[in-house]
Amino acid sequence: MGSTTSADVAVIGAGPAGLTAAYELTKRGFSVVVIEKDPVYVGGISRTVEHDGFHFDIGGHRFFSKSQEVVDLWNEILPDDFIERPRMSRIYYGGKFYSYPLRAFEALRNLGLVTSACCMASYARWKLFPKREVRSFEDWVVNQFGHRLYSIFFKTYTEKVWGIACDTMSADWAAQRIKGLSLGKAVFDGVKRSLGLNRTPNNGMAAKTLLESFRYPRKGPGMLWEAARDKVVAGGNHVLMGHALKALSLHEATGRWRVQATRADGSVHVIDAGHVISSAPMRELAGRVQPLPDTIPAALDLRYRDFLTVALMIRSDDLFPDNWIYIHDSRVKVGRVQNFRSWSPEMVPDAQIACVGLEYFCFEGDGLWSSGDDDLIALASRELAMLGLVDAEQIVGGAVVRQEKAYPVYDDAYRANVAALREELEARYPTLHLVGRNGMHRYNNQDHAMMTAMLTVRNIVAGARVYDIWNVNEDAEYHEAGTQGERAALASERLVPRRLKVA
């Protein structure tokens, strides 16, 4: 047996975009029903998982934004629970730590005289005689920094994250991702940091790499989204956990949506709504529209990079002061190690037990993803000991958190696929709204996902698509007052690497 709820707006997904939309609509007096397939956690990739009193952030989320509106919304939802935390991240290579961003003298000391001389010679060689035909990520980085520095600080980590060999990865991503960075600038910045000249306070709106501190909810980012959920419910609306989208269809006579959500017991809850806001993966949403348009199946081949965290509890006061460490070591599969106490002491309940998260980048269904939790905990324990970061006998517990569809993949067909889905979904259905990272298949940050939801709510209030949310991405400042700032939102697309086309 099922049940039916009527609402002004149905929201699919209780991540940052979905809950932002629900919260903003609730403040404006709309009736809202949110469905979330996870039975326990809200926040999507920004959730915080709890295990035996330990809290895990899925990926690490520093809170900063170029949008004053977003910062104000964070403060409004969670007024008393943001803390200021010191920022520290390093690169681990060859058994030594390197500050990130690099500090010139430290890097030279760690590499040693011979390797440092080889790096500078390699840099000079490729500056004098660069590759003329730059096609791959490897070509571009080698031309900029020399082959020796490329192999130390770029190759291993990049291949772990994206699952693509650097010599088969398109150069345009490197040009965008590493734009403005030069060896001379890195040395200059390193000198300034060594002299203590870059200690800039963070007011929550600066997104500079060299900031010495950042804002963070005291028990992780999920704390923010749990508070947003509670405010939506307190406003008389509903957040239905453990409800997975089954199907949605538009009744043409009434212009209202019928959204069907399946519960764990197999029963179906139906939401009758005037508008639908979806932060669900675009591919999944499109496959559940009824009837399925003939042109959609060809565009359903959108792909994703997945992610899992193995959290280890370690009998130690603390292991290292970093928020995270990038692992540039080809002997191990782990790509990054988080130290949850360094994010916030309140995430770790026992002063004698440290808690770290080893991050593995993978594809859903591959060997890593399909491994059992015990096997993954054993792997993470071996690798942490192999790196010399901990004695394996100190490890007293572990837990595994899987995050599917963490990163949208931008392959050669993705633009055409997204355009086709937009045409069939948004153009055909004016009351269906796509928001957020997976809802738009766009690799944006938490604040950008929130802005797409905020502008979508304004469109619903206006009764027309006044704001083009597809102009929201990450580089241009968008905190100006009025519609100019809202429409400027963000001005360039955050890229992910693509494979080279085979001749």
GUGUTI-275688 format. One record per residue (C-alpha): x, y, z. Coordinates in steps of 0.001 Angstrom, whole numbers, padded with zeros to 6 digits, always signed. Layout:
GUGUTI-275688
XYZ
...
end
This chain:
GUGUTI-275688
+000000+000000+000000
+001187+003513-000696
+000289+007060+000253
-000055+010408-001514
+001049+013905-000520
+000178+017113-002326
+002691+019991-002451
+003615+023087-004384
+007095+021682-005078
+008631+018202-004941
+012403+018174-004400
+014444+015124-005414
+017589+014732-003337
+018514+016172+000073
+022011+017381-000816
+023200+021021-000730
+021159+022034-003800
+017987+020170-002832
+017944+021348+000785
+018830+024915-000184
+015834+024945-002537
+013562+023420+000121
+014751+025891+002770
+014302+028936+000523
+010838+027768-000579
+009825+027113+003020
+010778+030669+003986
+008540+031925+001173
+005540+029912+002360
+005550+027154-000270
+004568+023600+000616
+007472+021257-000133
+008184+017533-000016
+011814+016368-000272
+012664+012749-001068
+016091+011308-000242
+017129+007733-000974
+019630+007534+001910
+017791+006241+004980
+019938+008176+007475
+022036+011040+006107
+021239+014307+004374
+023865+016416+002607
+024810+014170-000319
+028563+014347-000867
+028615+017064+001826
+027186+014774+004479
+028997+013772+007658
+028927+010069+008555
+029059+008979+012203
+030548+005682+013444
+030974+004922+017163
+031078+008634+017931
+033636+009442+015192
+032545+011813+012420
+033797+011547+008820
+033682+014260+006190
+033323+012811+002675
+036192+014475+000844
+036883+017501+003043
+034846+020706+002674
+036303+024109+003472
+033619+026774+003686
+034384+029781+001524
+032539+031460-001317
+032746+034492-003557
+029033+034976-002979
+027974+037061+000001
+024505+035558-000397
+025827+032046+000090
+027941+033021+003101
+024916+034772+004618
+022803+031669+004048
+025374+029438+005763
+025352+031797+008746
+021560+031940+008770
+021136+028166+008799
+023962+027481+011259
+024500+030740+013180
+026463+029481+016184
+028419+026428+015056
+031076+027580+012598
+034628+027521+013922
+037882+028901+012514
+040445+026187+011781
+044107+026385+010756
+044743+025234+007208
+047575+022827+006510
+048004+020351+003690
+051145+018686+002419
+052397+016381-000297
+053948+013064+000712
+056679+011913-001662
+059666+009646-001159
+059080+009339+002568
+059128+013127+003106
+056552+015899+003424
+056330+018930+001150
+054162+021918+002001
+051305+022598-000383
+051629+025056-002018
+055330+024289-002325
+057862+026186-000227
+060973+026617-002298
+063679+026067+000325
+061861+023189+001990
+061338+021424-001346
+065004+021833-002300
+066111+020548+001107
+063802+017515+000978
+064687+016585-002588
+068393+016852-001900
+071098+018593-003869
+071352+016055-006675
+067599+015700-007312
+067085+019469-007020
+069827+020063-009564
+068242+017485-011873
+064850+019207-011506
+066293+022595-012434
+068231+021102-015335
+065089+019352-016567
+063137+022600-016243
+065741+024492-018249
+065925+021768-020921
+062173+021793-021584
+061970+025589-021509
+064689+025802-024126
+063434+022882-026237
+059700+022409-025517
+057484+019896-027227
+056100+021627-030291
+052913+019584-030526
+051212+019712-027150
+048362+017204-027065
+048341+015571-023645
+048356+016618-019992
+051869+015203-019772
+053056+017305-022727
+051680+020506-021214
+053048+020002-017687
+056474+018860-018896
+056749+022000-021040
+055833+024159-018031
+057863+022504-015279
+060204+019936-016815
+059861+016159-016814
+061459+015614-013404
+059056+017871-011498
+056135+016486-013525
+056977+012934-012466
+057323+013952-008789
+054409+016327-008216
+051843+015769-010981
+051753+012320-012548
+050971+009842-009744
+048230+011751-007924
+046496+012909-011118
+046287+009353-012455
+044909+008063-009147
+042150+010673-009033
+040918+010354-012602
+041849+006799-013609
+043372+008072-016852
+047048+007897-017860
+048508+011401-018100
+049814+010815-021617
+046269+009977-022788
+044627+012939-020996
+043806+016042-023012
+046084+019056-022492
+043214+021560-022305
+042392+020436-018766
+045964+021120-017619
+045875+024575-019188
+042685+025402-017258
+043464+023604-014015
+047032+024890-013611
+046555+028254-015321
+048614+031091-013878
+051020+028762-012084
+054697+029002-012957
+057832+027705-011301
+058950+031263-010642
+055644+032144-008963
+055775+028960-006886
+059273+029876-005670
+058193+033467-004911
+055107+032319-002992
+057215+029760-001160
+059656+032479-000071
+056766+034654+001176
+055283+031746+003125
+058679+030915+004616
+058893+034526+005846
+055340+034447+007203
+054028+037073+004763
+050896+035223+003585
+048931+035052+006827
+045606+036315+005484
+042496+035854+007657
+039514+034121+006099
+036151+035879+006335
+034347+033036+004560
+034386+034742+001171
+037974+034300-000005
+038901+031246-002054
+042655+031743-002146
+044897+028686-002042
+047317+030371+000353
+044831+031218+003110
+046096+030113+006511
+042665+029301+007971
+039120+028394+006968
+035618+028166+008427
+034098+024792+009232
+031073+023432+011132
+032331+022038+014430
+030978+018541+013722
+031420+018501+009963
+029458+019823+006963
+026581+017430+007573
+025780+019548+010626
+024771+022396+008298
+022479+020233+006195
+020913+018542+009200
+020070+022034+010479
+018598+022955+007066
+016475+019792+007109
+015235+020589+010618
+014262+024123+009597
+012351+022789+006573
+010448+020375+008814
+009876+023048+011475
+008327+025172+008722
+005659+022527+008183
+007219+020720+005237
+008489+017152+004774
+011858+015459+004219
+011232+011776+003479
+014334+009650+004130
+014810+006240+002520
+012645+007205-000470
+014216+006465-003882
+012846+008013-007051
+010916+005421-009055
+009186+007463-011750
+007753+010873-012537
+005173+011958-015079
+003317+015147-015964
-000468+015182-016127
-000991+017396-019147
-004564+018342-018298
-003738+019677-014834
-000092+020581-015425
+000879+018820-012208
+003577+016246-011579
+003143+012751-010194
+006393+011757-008472
+006648+008153-007267
+009167+007241-004573
+009893+003673-003429
+010508+002841+000225
+012614-000007+001604
+009525-002125+002255
+008538-001853-001417
+005642+000531-000884
+005333+003606-003086
+004759+007156-001893
+003257+009501-004491
+003789+013258-004480
+001396+015437-006451
+003276+018700-007161
+003163+021783-009345
+006964+021932-009761
+009801+019407-009465
+013361+020405-008503
+015832+017589-009106
+019401+017276-007817
+019399+013564-008664
+021957+012467-011289
+020708+013704-014646
+021079+010232-016128
+018945+008664-013398
+016256+011323-013617
+015968+011078-017393
+015570+007309-017235
+012603+007651-014878
+010539+010162-016842
+007346+008559-018139
+006784+008151-020957
+010450+008026-021908
+011011+010190-025020
+012515+008314-027956
+015515+010620-028155
+016601+010244-024525
+018137+006727-024493
+020991+007781-026779
+021901+010536-024308
+021897+008389-021180
+025568+007447-021491
+026735+009983-018885
+029572+008629-016749
+030873+009311-013253
+034012+008835-011165
+033279+007288-007777
+034994+007544-004429
+035358+005737-001134
+036814+006628+002244
+038317+004103+004653
+038344+005655+008138
+040858+004165+010576
+040887+004700+014332
+044454+004741+015613
+045690+004651+019201
+047671+007872+019198
+047256+011412+020500
+047597+012588+016907
+049568+011556+013855
+050148+014756+011915
+048755+018306+011966
+047526+018369+008358
+043886+018604+007322
+044891+016297+004501
+047979+014865+002815
+048297+014199-000923
+049967+010826-001493
+052378+010948-004435
+053529+007353-004162
+052858+004796-006896
+053337+001858-004484
+049940+002481-002900
+046430+003027-004225
+045392+005657-001678
+045278+009162-003125
+044748+011381-000105
+044665+011021+003691
+042349+013166+005827
+043004+013881+009514
+039554+014485+010966
+040761+015970+014271
+042572+018677+012306
+039280+019574+010622
+037607+019846+014015
+038550+018345+017403
+034857+017624+018023
+034800+015077+015200
+036989+012726+017255
+035504+011892+020688
+038547+010248+022315
+041694+012293+022923
+043764+009083+022843
+042401+007876+019492
+043263+009609+016223
+040987+009143+013223
+042140+009408+009611
+040379+008803+006336
+042151+007196+003382
+040539+008238+000098
+040407+005933-002902
+039197+007056-006321
+037512+004364-008389
+034654+003436-010716
+031527+001816-009353
+031818-001929-009892
+035610-002097-010231
+037855-004077-007895
+038192-001419-005213
+034502-000503-005159
+033412-004137-005021
+035812-005150-002244
+034350-006031+001130
+034671-003576+004005
+037074-005838+005924
+039320-006162+002871
+039336-002381+002360
+040165-001743+006006
+043031-004267+005762
+044281-002591+002560
+044170+000875+004111
+045966-000381+007226
+048751-001947+005136
+049185+001139+002989
+049271+003561+005921
+051954+001393+007557
+053851+001064+004243
+053981+004850+003982
+055432+005005+007477
+052617+007174+008776
+051531+004709+011467
+052462+001408+013072
+049847-001159+012022
+049577-002389+015632
+048184+001020+016637
+045075+000616+014443
+042094-000315+016610
+039119+000052+014273
+037835+001069+010881
+034813+001890+008752
+034132+002289+005024
+032035+004983+003353
+031218+004696-000352
+030247+007738-002421
+028867+006935-005842
+028866+009531-008615
+031275+011866-006838
+032661+013457-010017
+030852+013861-013358
+033037+012586-016203
+033496+014918-019155
+034117+012616-022112
+033870+013558-025783
+030118+012918-025864
+029074+014499-022573
+028258+017983-023936
+025988+016574-026619
+024382+014229-024099
+023735+016995-021572
+022353+019276-024287
+020009+016523-025489
+018758+015831-021974
+018231+019523-021284
+016208+019832-024474
+013999+016880-023566
+013643+017723-019890
+013859+021465-019267
+012665+022731-022634
+009818+020263-022796
+008824+020617-019138
+009039+024254-017895
+008115+023172-014348
+010978+020645-014107
+014187+022223-012763
+017675+020663-012718
+020071+021861-009983
+023354+020931-008328
+026417+018950-009349
+024763+015713-010444
+021452+017279-011391
+023253+019327-014038
+026179+016899-014617
+028501+019774-013842
+031590+019591-011649
+030769+022500-009333
+031396+023223-005675
+028956+023236-002776
+028373+026993-002973
+027750+026845-006717
+025222+024056-006235
+023498+026218-003640
+023394+029198-005997
+021713+027130-008728
+019014+026233-006189
+018623+029817-004948
+018140+031147-008470
+015747+028301-009329
+013558+029268-006382
+013485+032850-007681
+012401+031538-011063
+009543+029605-009444
+008465+032670-007481
+008601+034785-010661
+006661+032183-012664
+009289+032251-015414
+012948+031366-016006
+014290+034811-015307
+017721+033524-014258
+019792+031118-016335
+021276+028787-013737
+023538+027211-016364
+025643+030382-016130
+026513+029484-012544
+030015+028084-012288
+033069+028916-010336
+035437+031683-011377
+033759+035077-011742
+032742+036972-008645
+029005+036987-008134
+028398+038888-004916
+027457+042192-006567
+024078+043589-005591
+021015+043147-007762
+020325+041071-010830
+023660+041912-012442
+025502+039989-009755
+022966+037173-009729
+023187+036670-013464
+026951+037078-013498
+026904+034300-010861
+030052+032579-012073
+031682+032816-015444
+033759+029828-016433
+033318+026095-016369
+035302+023950-013977
+036802+021290-016171
+037645+017648-015619
+040128+015812-017840
+039133+014161-021107
+040821+011353-022955
+042681+012249-026138
+040864+011382-029328
+042523+008486-031082
+043668+009427-034576
end
